[in-house]
Amino acid sequence: MHFMQSLQAAWAGNNSLVCVGLDPEPAKFPAHLKDRADAVFEFVSAIVDATADLVCAYKPQIAHFAALRAEDTLERLIAHIHVKHPGIPVILDAKRGDIGSTAQHYVTEAFERYGADAVTLNPYLGRDSIQPFLDRADKGVILLCHTSNPGAADLQDLDVGGKPLYQHVARLIAQEWNTHGNCALVTGATWPEQLAQVRALIGDIPLLVPGIGAQGGDVEAVVRNGRTAAGSGLMINSSRAILYAGNGTDFTQAARNATIELRDTINLFR
């Protein structure tokens, strides 16, 4: 199924705008998992199985797996999600961006090797670096626009012809790059004013919103500034607050409870 169709179905079917970031850190795993040979897969797949009816997407972060030499675990995890929870899209958080010939290999990595439904990308090398991804009309192309980190303003807010650079990026993607309707943008929860400005520029294009929870983003501000007229259009990401909500043998129930709480809080403001 097309990424956008899967996303819309998950928004409606699970009544949820929650995206769970899958960022394994073995030092934070429950004690009973830490010495197990397959601890990373056991942990993240258990989180998925406990929350799949509550989310609109999962977002595994590739560096968290690669740093552990666990790329094969990432492949197994995405396959597990597709088999056990079909219809829930998987976003590979890789933030790729390179010249066209190299970009084609990154396309193969994201969509053939890992089997992701969408991938995060850095647009600052220009359209030719993104075109191989745009050509995959069935896959999601999620482009950095105004990120959640404190240094985002260093470059993204620079004045370019009377408008900040991130607004040029948003307009360019919405008006010129989104020819297959498979684009989305990353806009951080920690910048609600900029989030509202991006929404005004791009219409109903989906937004992936990191920065809730540990980074201090406010749920109400995100929903009020980022939702579409239909009350959706958002993938509000939470990673640590859900993954490490509990550290005992009941960690999956704790993760489920945290996901329910976030989903319900978001839905109050939709």
Helices and strands as residue ranges (DSSP letters): H 3-13, E 18-22, G 26-28, H 39-51, G 52-54, E 57-60, H 62-66, H 71-84, E 91-96, H 100-107, I 108-113, E 118-121, G 123-125, H 127-134, E 140-146, G 150-152, H 153-156, E 159-160, E 163-164, H 165-172, I 173-177, E 183-187, H 192-202, E 207-209, H 219-226, E 234-238, H 240-243, H 251-268
